[in-house]
Amino acid sequence: MQFSLEEENMSQIATENGATDHQSAPHQLTAADRCDACGAQAYIRVVVKNSELLFCAHHGRKHQEKLASIAESWHDESSRLLEDQRS
């Protein structure tokens, strides 16, 4: 499975068939959502076997290759990092 991530979109869902679904996107990740690896603010939500994993942008990219083959969906809001810097 390969995920296509478009930086200009704030949030996207990439599914197993490669489609990107903006209509059924889950709630926007907030500062209360924390990375499962390090505790930083989460910007990436991955669904694997009906379980949710949250990652900061760094750990999401680090684990993306391994998770791609088993992830049911990939929700990436890391483009918000660039928006926050521009403000």
DAQUIFEN-V884790 format. One record per helix or strand of 2 or more residues. SS is the DSSP state (2 for helix, 1 for strand). FROM is the first residue (numbers start at 1). LEN is the number of residues. If there is no record, write none. Layout:
# DAQUIFEN-V884790
{{SS	FROM	LEN} {SS	FROM	LEN}}
This chain:
# DAQUIFEN-V884790
{{1	13	3} {1	44	5} {1	51	5} {2	57	12} {1	73	4} {2	79	8}}
